[in-house]
Every structure is written in structure tokens, then in C-alpha cells.
């Protein structure tokens, strides 16, 4: 909350709504600030919202800072809406342009986040 209260960004409202979408995807998700950005945790850090651009927000889905040896993530995530832009075998991004875009993608984002958290849980247990 402190981070968001001090944030001066043209997409601050969008970020607050995106935060709510991510947190409501799974009750085990918590949050913090990593890499000077809103980040989300469930069995390890798994998502960071890149707020550097002023035209869109970018959800970066990952498994922490280091690439994991487990390479099956891409084949386990069901992304029917084709939202994920895969950057590697264990990390991908989702771009959100505005409130309308978030509303269109909301159900798919929640589905992807749930799957990502499930994968995180399996990796760490």
C-alpha cells in the first residue's frame, strides 16, 4: 500500500485493479516490492508488474530471479487466449494496455495465475 500511495504513474489506477485481479486469483498469494516493482509470492516469487513504461503494464511471470532447471512449465500452462509471450522455458509476460484491456483479459489472467501458483506449489513441495 505504501508503494502505491507514493507512486506517481499515469497507469496507477490500472495497476491497482491489476493488483486486485492477481491477489484474488488464489488466496495463497501475498505481495511485496521486489526489483522496485509490485511483486507477488506463492511458494516463491512468481510475478512482477513492470511499471517502467507509461503506455502499458507488463506482468512478468517467473520463478524468481534465476532460471530453473525444470523446463516443463510452458507445456503445463493452458493459455487458450494466447496472452503469454514466452521469454524462455520458465518465464513469460502479459501486456495490459488499459482498463478495457484488463477487463477483456481478466478471466484468462486469473486462470494463468492459478496455474502458475499450482506449478510453484508442486516445484517447492
C-alpha positions, 0 to 999 in steps of 0.5 A, spaced: 500 500 500 505 504 501 508 503 494 502 505 491 500 511 495 507 514 493 507 512 486 506 517 481 504 513 474 499 515 469 497 507 469 496 507 477 489 506 477 490 500 472 495 497 476 491 497 482 485 493 479 491 489 476 493 488 483 486 486 485 485 481 479 492 477 481 491 477 489 484 474 488 486 469 483 488 464 489 488 466 496 495 463 497 498 469 494 501 475 498 505 481 495 511 485 496 516 490 492 521 486 489 526 489 483 522 496 485 516 493 482 509 490 485 511 483 486 507 477 488 509 470 492 506 463 492 511 458 494 516 463 491 516 469 487 512 468 481 510 475 478 512 482 477 508 488 474 513 492 470 511 499 471 517 502 467 513 504 461 507 509 461 503 506 455 502 499 458 503 494 464 507 488 463 506 482 468 512 478 468 511 471 470 517 467 473 520 463 478 524 468 481 530 471 479 534 465 476 532 460 471 530 453 473 532 447 471 525 444 470 523 446 463 516 443 463 512 449 465 510 452 458 507 445 456 503 445 463 500 452 462 493 452 458 493 459 455 487 458 450 487 466 449 494 466 447 496 472 452 503 469 454 509 471 450 514 466 452 521 469 454 524 462 455 522 455 458 520 458 465 518 465 464 513 469 460 509 476 460 502 479 459 501 486 456 495 490 459 494 496 455 488 499 459 482 498 463 478 495 457 484 491 456 484 488 463 477 487 463 477 483 456 483 479 459 481 478 466 478 471 466 484 468 462 489 472 467 486 469 473 486 462 470 494 463 468 495 465 475 492 459 478 496 455 474 502 458 475 501 458 483 499 450 482 506 449 478 510 453 484 506 449 489 508 442 486 516 445 484 517 447 492 513 441 495 
